[in-house]
Amino acid sequence: MLKVYAVSLGCPKNRVDTEVLLGALSGAGVEPVESAGEADLTLINTCGFIRPAVEESVRAVLDAADAIAEGDGRGRDGARRPVLAVAGCLVSRYGAAELARELPEVDVWLATDELAVWPERIAKALGATVDAKAAIGPRAVSTPPSYAYLKIAEGCAHDCAFCTIPSIRGPLRSAPQQVLLDEARALLDGGARELVLVAQDSTAYGDDFGGTGPDAGGGLVGLAEGLLALDGLARLRLMYLYPAGLSGRFMDFLAANCARVDAVGEATGSPLLPYFDVPLQHAHPKVLARMGRPFARDVRKVVERIRGRLPGAALRTTLITGFPGETDEHFRALAEFVRETRFAHLGVFAYEREEGTPAHDMEGQVERAVAEARRDELMALQAEISAERLAAYEGARIEVLVDAEQGEWPGLFVGRAWFQAPEVDGIVYVSGEEVEPGRLVACTVEEAKTYDLVALAE
């Protein structure tokens, strides 16, 4: 039995890569363990998007190396020391050769453009053999039983001035539709009730196939149609919807197929959720132009396009404060946009000056303290908006998909309403009879907090 300690940092796309690798190794018999010190294989799947992510990744590698050094150092058969493998965006960004000089404790370096051979590389380091076909075998799903991620594409075709992703992950490469449908079927058969589609830009899915070829099957619309036809699907959530990709055809499809939101804010009638995760990054046209964002400069048109077709839709976005050239006037316009739009969920990041991006050398760099103060102001504003939005749910009847036990209080579980995506949004604390992970339960909301709800199952 292969004892494995795995850490997946960063976005859900990394998590999927880790799950695929562990699934490929499962033929050797995999036993998850709680620390690198007791593992035969320690895998750190890293994020390298921005400086804090790089620092977190390096700390995780060093911590794992220390734990291995403090362990018995014998490995599963007593003949060799355990293997430390580092994978993902950190490797792709800086290169294995450079990293190996700084982190000689690492045995195997795995870049994102080598995903197909990760299992073979790991097996070689372990002195074991793994059937190459295992790389397309069942994933070792690590999410709660209620949901699973479906990564529909790799890479990105855009050239945003602040972003390192195209240089790390490469150009857009969509997965063939039938492969995704087969994977989705396996995930649902494994018990998942909600599928969460992820990519760097989900709306670009299939563009590299020409959008209408047999592999793409009509792009994201065709893929969603295929997924909606699968039995057992309770929720389908589309993440990372690029603003420029909200075309007329796509919006027509969503308007015709999404669940309908009633007067109390519950969505019913279809597994396809009217949930829009649209990364806008800013609201002022001059800042957007400097960012190189490829969509209409008036972001209000994006919001109007969504709410005009789906009035009850839940909107999530991410914003960047302190981008080079952002003035106080630009920021005030951004704050006003947040105030009037009233997003269901909002993430705000102070700009990180990343080497290798066009924005790194731009004039007008904003002081870090200013960028962080602006971020904090927006998040304080969003806290007020979120509390007001959730207060409207007190006393309402909603369905909650239960994810897991809360852990500290017996009988208390955590789950999500339709407008809450896993890991990035708020949660619902739920209790009651017959509440268990993986179930979709009818609840009455008893209390609203700033970002979360408290509910009692009926």
MILOTOR-594214 format. One record per residue (C-alpha): x, y, z; residue number from 1; residue in three letters. Coordinates in Angstrom, 1 decimal, padded with zeros to 4 digits. Layout:
((X Y Z) NUM 'ALA') ...
//
This chain:
((000.0 000.0 000.0) 1 'MET') ((001.4 003.4 -001.1) 2 'LEU') ((001.1 005.9 001.7) 3 'LYS') ((000.5 009.4 000.1) 4 'VAL') ((000.4 012.8 001.6) 5 'TYR') ((-000.9 015.4 -000.9) 6 'ALA') ((-001.3 019.1 -000.7) 7 'VAL') ((-003.1 021.0 -003.5) 8 'SER') ((-002.6 024.8 -003.4) 9 'LEU') ((-004.3 027.5 -005.4) 10 'GLY') ((-007.3 027.1 -007.6) 11 'CYS') ((-009.7 024.1 -008.1) 12 'PRO') ((-007.9 023.3 -011.4) 13 'LYS') ((-004.9 022.3 -009.4) 14 'ASN') ((-007.1 020.1 -007.2) 15 'ARG') ((-008.4 018.3 -010.3) 16 'VAL') ((-004.8 017.7 -011.5) 17 'ASP') ((-003.9 016.2 -008.1) 18 'THR') ((-007.0 014.0 -008.1) 19 'GLU') ((-006.2 012.7 -011.6) 20 'VAL') ((-002.6 011.9 -010.5) 21 'LEU') ((-003.7 010.1 -007.4) 22 'LEU') ((-006.3 008.2 -009.4) 23 'GLY') ((-003.7 007.1 -011.8) 24 'ALA') ((-001.6 005.7 -008.9) 25 'LEU') ((-004.5 004.0 -007.3) 26 'SER') ((-003.6 000.7 -009.0) 27 'GLY') ((-000.6 000.5 -006.7) 28 'ALA') ((-003.0 000.8 -003.7) 29 'GLY') ((-003.0 004.3 -002.2) 30 'VAL') ((-003.5 005.1 001.5) 31 'GLU') ((-003.9 008.8 002.3) 32 'PRO') ((-001.9 009.9 005.4) 33 'VAL') ((-001.9 013.0 007.5) 34 'GLU') ((001.7 014.2 007.2) 35 'SER') ((004.7 014.0 005.0) 36 'ALA') ((006.6 012.3 007.8) 37 'GLY') ((004.6 009.2 007.5) 38 'GLU') ((004.3 009.1 003.7) 39 'ALA') ((006.0 007.2 000.9) 40 'ASP') ((005.1 009.9 -001.5) 41 'LEU') ((004.5 013.5 -000.7) 42 'THR') ((003.0 015.6 -003.5) 43 'LEU') ((002.9 019.4 -003.3) 44 'ILE') ((000.8 020.8 -006.2) 45 'ASN') ((001.8 024.5 -006.2) 46 'THR') ((000.4 027.8 -007.2) 47 'CYS') ((002.6 030.4 -008.7) 48 'GLY') ((000.2 033.0 -009.9) 49 'PHE') ((001.3 035.9 -007.6) 50 'ILE') ((004.0 036.5 -005.1) 51 'ARG') ((002.0 035.5 -002.0) 52 'PRO') ((001.0 032.2 -003.7) 53 'ALA') ((004.7 031.6 -004.6) 54 'VAL') ((005.7 032.2 -001.0) 55 'GLU') ((003.0 029.9 000.3) 56 'GLU') ((004.1 027.2 -002.1) 57 'SER') ((007.7 027.4 -001.1) 58 'VAL') ((006.8 027.3 002.6) 59 'ARG') ((004.7 024.1 001.9) 60 'ALA') ((007.7 022.5 000.2) 61 'VAL') ((010.1 023.4 003.0) 62 'LEU') ((007.6 022.2 005.6) 63 'ASP') ((007.2 018.9 003.8) 64 'ALA') ((010.9 018.5 003.5) 65 'ALA') ((011.4 019.1 007.2) 66 'ASP') ((008.7 016.6 008.1) 67 'ALA') ((010.3 014.0 005.9) 68 'ILE') ((013.6 014.6 007.5) 69 'ALA') ((012.1 014.2 010.9) 70 'GLU') ((010.3 011.0 009.9) 71 'GLY') ((011.9 007.5 010.0) 72 'ASP') ((013.3 008.1 006.5) 73 'GLY') ((012.8 004.5 005.4) 74 'ARG') ((009.9 004.5 002.9) 75 'GLY') ((007.3 001.9 002.6) 76 'ARG') ((009.6 -001.1 002.1) 77 'ASP') ((012.4 000.1 004.3) 78 'GLY') ((014.8 000.2 001.4) 79 'ALA') ((014.7 003.8 000.4) 80 'ARG') ((013.7 007.2 001.6) 81 'ARG') ((010.3 008.7 000.8) 82 'PRO') ((009.8 010.7 -002.4) 83 'VAL') ((009.0 014.5 -002.4) 84 'LEU') ((007.4 015.6 -005.6) 85 'ALA') ((006.6 019.2 -006.4) 86 'VAL') ((004.1 019.9 -009.2) 87 'ALA') ((002.1 022.7 -010.8) 88 'GLY') ((002.4 026.4 -011.6) 89 'CYS') ((005.5 027.2 -009.5) 90 'LEU') ((007.4 024.6 -011.6) 91 'VAL') ((006.1 025.9 -014.8) 92 'SER') ((006.8 029.5 -013.9) 93 'ARG') ((010.4 029.2 -012.7) 94 'TYR') ((011.5 026.0 -014.3) 95 'GLY') ((012.7 022.8 -012.6) 96 'ALA') ((016.4 023.6 -013.1) 97 'ALA') ((016.3 026.9 -011.3) 98 'GLU') ((014.1 025.6 -008.5) 99 'LEU') ((016.3 022.5 -008.0) 100 'ALA') ((019.2 024.8 -007.2) 101 'ARG') ((017.1 026.5 -004.5) 102 'GLU') ((015.3 023.4 -003.2) 103 'LEU') ((017.6 020.4 -003.5) 104 'PRO') ((015.3 018.4 -001.1) 105 'GLU') ((012.8 017.8 -003.9) 106 'VAL') ((013.1 014.5 -005.8) 107 'ASP') ((010.7 015.1 -008.7) 108 'VAL') ((009.6 018.3 -010.5) 109 'TRP') ((006.4 018.2 -012.5) 110 'LEU') ((005.4 021.1 -014.8) 111 'ALA') ((001.8 021.7 -015.9) 112 'THR') ((002.6 021.0 -019.6) 113 'ASP') ((003.6 017.5 -018.5) 114 'GLU') ((000.3 016.4 -016.9) 115 'LEU') ((000.0 013.3 -019.1) 116 'ALA') ((003.3 011.9 -017.9) 117 'VAL') ((003.0 012.8 -014.2) 118 'TRP') ((002.1 009.3 -013.2) 119 'PRO') ((005.0 007.7 -015.0) 120 'GLU') ((007.4 010.2 -013.5) 121 'ARG') ((006.2 009.6 -010.0) 122 'ILE') ((006.2 005.8 -010.6) 123 'ALA') ((009.8 005.9 -011.8) 124 'LYS') ((010.9 007.9 -008.7) 125 'ALA') ((009.1 005.4 -006.5) 126 'LEU') ((010.8 002.5 -008.3) 127 'GLY') ((007.3 001.2 -009.2) 128 'ALA') ((005.4 000.7 -012.4) 129 'THR') ((002.1 002.3 -013.4) 130 'VAL') ((000.1 001.5 -016.4) 131 'ASP') ((000.2 004.5 -018.7) 132 'ALA') ((-003.5 004.0 -019.3) 133 'LYS') ((-004.2 004.8 -015.7) 134 'ALA') ((-003.6 008.5 -016.4) 135 'ALA') ((-007.1 008.6 -017.9) 136 'ILE') ((-008.6 006.4 -015.1) 137 'GLY') ((-011.0 007.5 -012.3) 138 'PRO') ((-010.0 010.5 -010.3) 139 'ARG') ((-009.4 010.2 -006.6) 140 'ALA') ((-012.0 012.8 -005.8) 141 'VAL') ((-011.0 014.9 -002.7) 142 'SER') ((-014.0 017.2 -002.4) 143 'THR') ((-016.9 016.4 -000.1) 144 'PRO') ((-019.4 013.9 -001.4) 145 'PRO') ((-021.8 016.6 -002.4) 146 'SER') ((-019.9 018.1 -005.3) 147 'TYR') ((-016.9 017.7 -007.7) 148 'ALA') ((-015.0 020.0 -010.1) 149 'TYR') ((-014.9 019.3 -013.8) 150 'LEU') ((-012.0 021.0 -015.5) 151 'LYS') ((-013.1 021.7 -019.0) 152 'ILE') ((-010.0 023.4 -020.5) 153 'ALA') ((-006.4 024.3 -019.8) 154 'GLU') ((-004.5 027.5 -020.4) 155 'GLY') ((-005.8 030.9 -021.6) 156 'CYS') ((-005.9 032.8 -024.9) 157 'ALA') ((-006.0 036.3 -023.4) 158 'HIS') ((-003.2 038.7 -022.7) 159 'ASP') ((-004.2 040.7 -019.6) 160 'CYS') ((-001.4 043.0 -018.5) 161 'ALA') ((-001.3 041.8 -014.9) 162 'PHE') ((-001.6 038.0 -015.4) 163 'CYS') ((001.0 035.3 -015.4) 164 'THR') ((-001.3 032.5 -016.3) 165 'ILE') ((-000.7 032.3 -020.1) 166 'PRO') ((003.0 032.1 -019.6) 167 'SER') ((002.5 029.4 -016.9) 168 'ILE') ((-000.3 027.3 -018.2) 169 'ARG') ((000.1 028.0 -021.9) 170 'GLY') ((-002.6 028.7 -024.6) 171 'PRO') ((-006.2 027.5 -024.5) 172 'LEU') ((-006.6 023.7 -024.8) 173 'ARG') ((-010.1 022.5 -024.4) 174 'SER') ((-010.9 018.9 -023.4) 175 'ALA') ((-013.0 016.9 -025.9) 176 'PRO') ((-016.7 017.0 -025.0) 177 'GLN') ((-017.2 013.3 -024.9) 178 'GLN') ((-014.2 012.9 -022.5) 179 'VAL') ((-015.8 015.4 -020.2) 180 'LEU') ((-019.3 013.8 -020.4) 181 'LEU') ((-017.7 010.4 -019.5) 182 'ASP') ((-015.9 012.0 -016.6) 183 'GLU') ((-019.0 013.8 -015.4) 184 'ALA') ((-021.0 010.5 -015.6) 185 'ARG') ((-018.3 008.8 -013.4) 186 'ALA') ((-018.4 011.7 -010.9) 187 'LEU') ((-022.2 011.5 -010.6) 188 'LEU') ((-022.1 007.7 -010.4) 189 'ASP') ((-019.6 008.3 -007.5) 190 'GLY') ((-022.2 010.3 -005.6) 191 'GLY') ((-021.6 013.9 -006.6) 192 'ALA') ((-024.8 015.9 -006.8) 193 'ARG') ((-023.3 019.2 -008.0) 194 'GLU') ((-020.8 019.6 -010.8) 195 'LEU') ((-018.7 022.8 -010.9) 196 'VAL') ((-017.2 023.6 -014.2) 197 'LEU') ((-013.8 025.3 -014.0) 198 'VAL') ((-011.2 026.7 -016.5) 199 'ALA') ((-009.2 029.8 -016.8) 200 'GLN') ((-012.0 031.1 -019.2) 201 'ASP') ((-014.9 028.8 -019.3) 202 'SER') ((-016.7 030.8 -022.0) 203 'THR') ((-013.8 030.1 -024.4) 204 'ALA') ((-014.4 026.4 -024.2) 205 'TYR') ((-014.1 024.9 -027.6) 206 'GLY') ((-012.7 028.0 -029.4) 207 'ASP') ((-009.6 026.1 -030.1) 208 'ASP') ((-011.7 023.4 -031.9) 209 'PHE') ((-013.4 026.0 -034.0) 210 'GLY') ((-016.4 026.1 -031.5) 211 'GLY') ((-018.5 023.7 -033.6) 212 'THR') ((-016.2 020.8 -034.3) 213 'GLY') ((-016.9 017.2 -033.0) 214 'PRO') ((-014.6 017.7 -030.1) 215 'ASP') ((-016.1 020.9 -028.9) 216 'ALA') ((-019.7 019.9 -029.7) 217 'GLY') ((-020.9 023.4 -029.9) 218 'GLY') ((-018.7 025.0 -027.3) 219 'GLY') ((-019.8 025.7 -023.7) 220 'LEU') ((-023.5 025.6 -024.8) 221 'VAL') ((-023.1 022.2 -026.3) 222 'GLY') ((-021.2 020.9 -023.3) 223 'LEU') ((-023.8 022.2 -020.9) 224 'ALA') ((-026.6 020.6 -022.9) 225 'GLU') ((-024.8 017.3 -022.7) 226 'GLY') ((-024.3 017.6 -019.0) 227 'LEU') ((-027.9 018.6 -018.3) 228 'LEU') ((-029.0 015.4 -019.9) 229 'ALA') ((-027.2 013.2 -017.4) 230 'LEU') ((-029.3 011.5 -014.7) 231 'ASP') ((-028.5 012.3 -011.1) 232 'GLY') ((-027.3 015.9 -011.7) 233 'LEU') ((-028.9 018.2 -009.1) 234 'ALA') ((-026.8 021.3 -009.7) 235 'ARG') ((-024.6 022.5 -012.6) 236 'LEU') ((-022.5 025.6 -011.7) 237 'ARG') ((-020.4 027.5 -014.3) 238 'LEU') ((-017.4 029.3 -012.9) 239 'MET') ((-014.9 031.7 -014.6) 240 'TYR') ((-017.3 033.2 -017.2) 241 'LEU') ((-015.2 035.8 -019.0) 242 'TYR') ((-017.2 039.0 -019.7) 243 'PRO') ((-016.4 038.9 -023.4) 244 'ALA') ((-017.8 035.4 -023.6) 245 'GLY') ((-021.3 036.4 -022.5) 246 'LEU') ((-022.5 036.4 -026.1) 247 'SER') ((-026.1 036.7 -027.3) 248 'GLY') ((-026.3 032.9 -028.1) 249 'ARG') ((-024.8 032.0 -024.7) 250 'PHE') ((-027.2 034.3 -022.9) 251 'MET') ((-030.2 033.0 -024.9) 252 'ASP') ((-029.2 029.5 -023.8) 253 'PHE') ((-028.9 030.5 -020.1) 254 'LEU') ((-032.2 032.4 -020.2) 255 'ALA') ((-034.0 029.4 -021.6) 256 'ALA') ((-032.3 026.7 -019.4) 257 'ASN') ((-031.4 028.2 -016.0) 258 'CYS') ((-033.4 027.6 -012.9) 259 'ALA') ((-035.9 030.4 -012.1) 260 'ARG') ((-035.5 032.5 -009.0) 261 'VAL') ((-038.8 033.1 -007.1) 262 'ASP') ((-039.9 036.0 -004.9) 263 'ALA') ((-038.1 034.7 -001.8) 264 'VAL') ((-034.8 034.1 -003.7) 265 'GLY') ((-035.0 030.3 -004.2) 266 'GLU') ((-033.9 028.9 -007.6) 267 'ALA') ((-036.0 026.0 -008.9) 268 'THR') ((-036.9 024.1 -012.1) 269 'GLY') ((-033.4 023.2 -013.6) 270 'SER') ((-030.0 022.0 -012.4) 271 'PRO') ((-028.4 024.8 -014.3) 272 'LEU') ((-027.9 027.6 -011.7) 273 'LEU') ((-028.3 031.3 -012.6) 274 'PRO') ((-024.9 031.9 -010.9) 275 'TYR') ((-022.4 034.1 -012.7) 276 'PHE') ((-018.8 034.1 -011.7) 277 'ASP') ((-017.6 037.0 -014.0) 278 'VAL') ((-014.1 038.4 -013.2) 279 'PRO') ((-014.4 042.1 -014.1) 280 'LEU') ((-011.3 043.3 -012.3) 281 'GLN') ((-012.2 047.0 -012.4) 282 'HIS') ((-015.0 049.4 -013.4) 283 'ALA') ((-013.2 052.5 -014.8) 284 'HIS') ((-012.6 052.4 -018.6) 285 'PRO') ((-009.1 053.9 -018.4) 286 'LYS') ((-008.0 051.3 -015.9) 287 'VAL') ((-009.6 048.5 -017.9) 288 'LEU') ((-007.8 049.7 -021.0) 289 'ALA') ((-004.4 049.6 -019.3) 290 'ARG') ((-005.2 046.2 -018.0) 291 'MET') ((-005.8 045.0 -021.5) 292 'GLY') ((-009.2 043.5 -020.7) 293 'ARG') ((-010.9 042.3 -023.9) 294 'PRO') ((-014.5 043.4 -023.4) 295 'PHE') ((-016.7 046.5 -023.6) 296 'ALA') ((-015.2 049.2 -021.5) 297 'ARG') ((-018.5 049.9 -019.7) 298 'ASP') ((-018.8 047.0 -017.2) 299 'VAL') ((-022.3 048.1 -016.4) 300 'ARG') ((-023.3 046.7 -019.8) 301 'LYS') ((-022.1 043.3 -018.6) 302 'VAL') ((-024.2 043.4 -015.5) 303 'VAL') ((-027.2 044.7 -017.4) 304 'GLU') ((-026.9 041.9 -020.0) 305 'ARG') ((-027.0 039.3 -017.2) 306 'ILE') ((-029.8 040.9 -015.1) 307 'ARG') ((-031.8 041.8 -018.1) 308 'GLY') ((-032.2 038.2 -019.0) 309 'ARG') ((-032.0 036.6 -015.5) 310 'LEU') ((-033.2 039.2 -013.0) 311 'PRO') ((-032.6 036.9 -010.0) 312 'GLY') ((-029.1 035.8 -010.9) 313 'ALA') ((-026.4 035.7 -008.3) 314 'ALA') ((-023.3 037.7 -009.4) 315 'LEU') ((-019.8 037.1 -008.1) 316 'ARG') ((-016.7 039.0 -009.3) 317 'THR') ((-013.1 039.8 -008.5) 318 'THR') ((-011.6 043.2 -008.5) 319 'LEU') ((-008.0 044.6 -008.3) 320 'ILE') ((-007.1 047.8 -006.5) 321 'THR') ((-003.9 049.7 -007.0) 322 'GLY') ((-003.3 048.7 -010.6) 323 'PHE') ((-000.6 051.0 -012.2) 324 'PRO') ((-002.2 054.4 -013.0) 325 'GLY') ((-005.2 053.9 -010.7) 326 'GLU') ((-006.1 057.4 -009.3) 327 'THR') ((-008.3 058.2 -006.4) 328 'ASP') ((-010.9 059.2 -009.0) 329 'GLU') ((-010.7 055.8 -010.7) 330 'HIS') ((-011.1 054.1 -007.3) 331 'PHE') ((-014.1 056.2 -006.3) 332 'ARG') ((-015.7 055.1 -009.6) 333 'ALA') ((-015.0 051.5 -008.7) 334 'LEU') ((-016.4 051.9 -005.2) 335 'ALA') ((-019.6 053.4 -006.6) 336 'GLU') ((-019.9 050.6 -009.1) 337 'PHE') ((-019.7 048.0 -006.2) 338 'VAL') ((-022.3 050.0 -004.2) 339 'ARG') ((-024.8 050.2 -007.0) 340 'GLU') ((-024.3 046.6 -008.4) 341 'THR') ((-024.7 044.8 -005.0) 342 'ARG') ((-022.8 041.7 -005.9) 343 'PHE') ((-023.8 038.5 -004.1) 344 'ALA') ((-020.1 037.8 -003.7) 345 'HIS') ((-017.0 039.8 -004.2) 346 'LEU') ((-013.2 039.1 -003.9) 347 'GLY') ((-010.8 042.1 -003.9) 348 'VAL') ((-007.1 041.8 -004.3) 349 'PHE') ((-004.4 044.5 -004.0) 350 'ALA') ((-002.4 044.5 -007.2) 351 'TYR') ((000.8 042.4 -007.2) 352 'GLU') ((003.7 043.6 -009.4) 353 'ARG') ((004.7 040.4 -011.1) 354 'GLU') ((007.9 040.0 -013.1) 355 'GLU') ((007.2 038.9 -016.7) 356 'GLY') ((003.9 040.8 -017.1) 357 'THR') ((003.4 044.0 -019.0) 358 'PRO') ((002.1 045.8 -016.0) 359 'ALA') ((005.4 045.3 -014.1) 360 'HIS') ((007.1 048.0 -016.1) 361 'ASP') ((004.1 050.4 -016.4) 362 'MET') ((004.4 054.0 -015.1) 363 'GLU') ((002.2 055.1 -012.3) 364 'GLY') ((002.9 052.2 -009.8) 365 'GLN') ((000.6 052.7 -006.8) 366 'VAL') ((002.0 052.4 -003.3) 367 'GLU') ((001.3 049.1 -001.7) 368 'ARG') ((-000.3 050.7 001.4) 369 'ALA') ((-002.7 052.6 -000.8) 370 'VAL') ((-003.7 049.5 -002.8) 371 'ALA') ((-004.3 047.6 000.4) 372 'GLU') ((-006.3 050.4 001.9) 373 'ALA') ((-008.5 050.6 -001.2) 374 'ARG') ((-009.0 046.8 -001.0) 375 'ARG') ((-010.0 047.0 002.6) 376 'ASP') ((-012.5 049.8 001.9) 377 'GLU') ((-014.2 047.7 -000.9) 378 'LEU') ((-014.4 044.7 001.3) 379 'MET') ((-015.9 046.7 004.2) 380 'ALA') ((-018.5 047.9 001.7) 381 'LEU') ((-019.2 044.4 000.4) 382 'GLN') ((-019.6 043.2 004.0) 383 'ALA') ((-022.5 045.6 004.4) 384 'GLU') ((-024.0 044.6 001.1) 385 'ILE') ((-023.7 040.9 001.8) 386 'SER') ((-025.3 041.3 005.3) 387 'ALA') ((-028.3 043.2 003.8) 388 'GLU') ((-028.7 040.7 001.0) 389 'ARG') ((-028.7 037.7 003.3) 390 'LEU') ((-031.0 039.3 005.8) 391 'ALA') ((-033.8 039.0 003.2) 392 'ALA') ((-033.5 035.2 003.5) 393 'TYR') ((-034.5 035.1 007.2) 394 'GLU') ((-037.6 033.0 007.5) 395 'GLY') ((-037.4 031.8 003.9) 396 'ALA') ((-037.5 028.2 002.8) 397 'ARG') ((-034.4 027.2 000.8) 398 'ILE') ((-032.8 024.0 -000.4) 399 'GLU') ((-029.3 023.3 001.0) 400 'VAL') ((-026.8 020.9 -000.5) 401 'LEU') ((-025.0 019.5 002.6) 402 'VAL') ((-021.2 019.3 002.2) 403 'ASP') ((-019.8 018.0 005.5) 404 'ALA') ((-020.1 017.9 009.3) 405 'GLU') ((-019.1 021.2 010.9) 406 'GLN') ((-016.6 019.4 013.2) 407 'GLY') ((-016.9 021.3 016.4) 408 'GLU') ((-020.6 021.0 017.2) 409 'TRP') ((-022.3 017.6 017.1) 410 'PRO') ((-025.3 017.5 014.8) 411 'GLY') ((-024.2 020.7 012.9) 412 'LEU') ((-023.4 020.5 009.3) 413 'PHE') ((-022.2 023.0 006.6) 414 'VAL') ((-023.8 023.2 003.2) 415 'GLY') ((-024.6 025.7 000.5) 416 'ARG') ((-027.6 027.4 -001.1) 417 'ALA') ((-027.8 027.6 -004.9) 418 'TRP') ((-026.1 031.1 -004.8) 419 'PHE') ((-023.0 029.8 -002.9) 420 'GLN') ((-020.1 028.2 -004.8) 421 'ALA') ((-017.8 025.9 -002.9) 422 'PRO') ((-014.7 027.2 -001.2) 423 'GLU') ((-015.1 030.8 -002.3) 424 'VAL') ((-018.5 032.0 -001.1) 425 'ASP') ((-020.3 031.8 002.2) 426 'GLY') ((-022.0 028.7 003.6) 427 'ILE') ((-025.2 027.6 005.4) 428 'VAL') ((-024.9 026.1 008.8) 429 'TYR') ((-027.7 023.5 009.0) 430 'VAL') ((-028.9 021.0 011.6) 431 'SER') ((-031.9 018.7 011.8) 432 'GLY') ((-032.9 015.1 011.4) 433 'GLU') ((-031.7 013.2 008.4) 434 'GLU') ((-029.1 015.8 007.5) 435 'VAL') ((-026.0 014.2 006.1) 436 'GLU') ((-023.3 015.0 003.6) 437 'PRO') ((-024.4 014.7 000.0) 438 'GLY') ((-028.1 015.3 000.7) 439 'ARG') ((-030.1 018.1 -000.7) 440 'LEU') ((-032.4 019.2 002.1) 441 'VAL') ((-035.3 021.6 002.5) 442 'ALA') ((-034.5 024.1 005.3) 443 'CYS') ((-035.9 027.3 006.9) 444 'THR') ((-033.4 030.1 007.4) 445 'VAL') ((-033.3 031.1 011.1) 446 'GLU') ((-030.5 033.6 011.1) 447 'GLU') ((-028.4 035.6 008.6) 448 'ALA') ((-024.9 036.6 009.3) 449 'LYS') ((-022.5 038.8 007.3) 450 'THR') ((-021.6 036.1 004.8) 451 'TYR') ((-023.3 032.9 006.1) 452 'ASP') ((-026.8 031.6 006.9) 453 'LEU') ((-028.1 029.4 009.8) 454 'VAL') ((-030.9 027.1 008.9) 455 'ALA') ((-033.0 024.2 010.3) 456 'LEU') ((-033.9 021.3 008.1) 457 'ALA') ((-037.6 020.6 007.8) 458 'GLU') 
//
